[in-house]
Amino acid sequence: MNRGAWLLERGERGNPATRLDGRRPGGAAWTSGNEVRPLVHGATYFAELLAGIRALRAGDLLLFTDWRGDPDERLAGPGTEIGTVLCRAAERGVLVKGLLWRSHLDGLHFSQEENRRFGEQLARAGGECLLDMRVRPGGSHHQKLVVLRHRDRPLLDVAYVGGIDLCHNRNDDAAHRGDRQSLPLASAYGPHPPWHDVQLALRGPVVGDVEAVFRERWEDPAPLSRSPLTRLRERLADEDVSADPLPPQTPDPPPCGPHTVQLLRTYPNRLLRGYPFAPDGERSIARGYVKALARARSLVYLEDQYLWSPRVVAGFARALRSHPALRMIAVVPTVPEQDGWLTLPMNLIGRINALAELRAAAGDRVAVYGLENRAGTPVYVHAKVCVIDDIWACAGSDNVNLRSWTHDSELSCAVLDETPDPRPPAGGARVFARDLRLELMREHLDLGPGPGSGSGDGSGVPEAGAELCEPVAAYEAFAAAARVLDAWYAEGRRGPRPPGRLRRYVPQELPPVRRFLARPLHRALVDPDGRPLGMRLRRTF
């Protein structure tokens, strides 16, 4: 398989300062011989993470980064609060190091106090968790990774990368009844918002790459905050805000599977004092998407929290215009996360503009859906997954919007499988990418998991879902399921609820006054994903 046709070659990353592409002989820009498993839903991820942390011994290493951390979030019931689990690991001699975004004030719907509390709790147990505000103004650290390294047992080494934070709302499962430890979203999602998300479990040499990403940030010599007030307060309180040295990085785990993985990232070109590992920023997520989309011929399957900005969807639109047989399915939140009087319409306008660009390019070859659970409550789609032609698959922390492609720190994994998929149609399809798409599609169609879903063994799917392998059939299956469910609602919900969780996405109607006010404010004050224009930066993908 020609990996360079789908993945970024070393010079295409656009960031020669990173250690990622210099870690291997010959400067390969990816690692081979890995095993990658998709962990769909927070409950699945949290249960595996809990078992992995509990198995760590003295001298082992645990590294994590996160956008938000709630130390009381339970991984699997009472007594498994993530803060408690990490503290117990530190107390038995595991080296625990973490980076949490310092965040903005809680009054602005962010998580400053929760992240600070997480760090303080871990420090008392002997671990170290720094609140990291080394971002560009208006930006955030959005990477979500965990690395577990075992001092004398490298075959157990594992890294987790994806969209799932160690915080409230995330511990949901396929039934989508929501996390009992909930944070409020828009009222349509109810008191316990149903949550759809994906994390990847990575084994093999790629674990060393994920650790290198953490180490680059940990060893950044810039102050954790640029704020003079914050730094003065820390000095007066005699707070230790410097990162303790990490032990030398151990050799990468040995090869263990058929998957090639390339880590893709976003870093902004930080003002005044740039990242030493990305002095002019990095746009490899955007570049990776653009390169892979240029090869799309049959089906782009996307699950995304935002899908905003014509600038970002331009690569999708170019592919759709260039190839008349190409179709695109997108699964997005039915309702934006906030109900704000102006926030809601401005968010809707951002998505409406993006969808207009896609539909102008391909008309009815683009289909967009929201999800709901069996009770009819919308499911908040937080997943960040893309599968192209059942060959290239990508999952991580980044959304399809300008923020994730230019401004925040992000981390994603592009995965290619050496194993051809035996199920027709072939077309170069690979087991991992096709299994990932099928697992997600089967859930949304209420077909249940197939025996090959997410296993990477190519064992196939039951006859009831076998047709989903064919792109046109998969496209039509989604359309038919949404059409039937929409009709059931239109007819007053008479009779049993039809199977499936898909609703055709239709932007909310806005009162004329709100729509009138939102458009000029949106154009004058913010870019299509909500950042003030004064905080824009050079956008080179």
Summary of the structure (lengths in Angstrom):
residues: 541
radius of gyration: 22.3
end to end distance: 25.7
largest distance: 67.3
contacts: 1934
relative contact order: 0.13
helix: 35%
strand: 20%
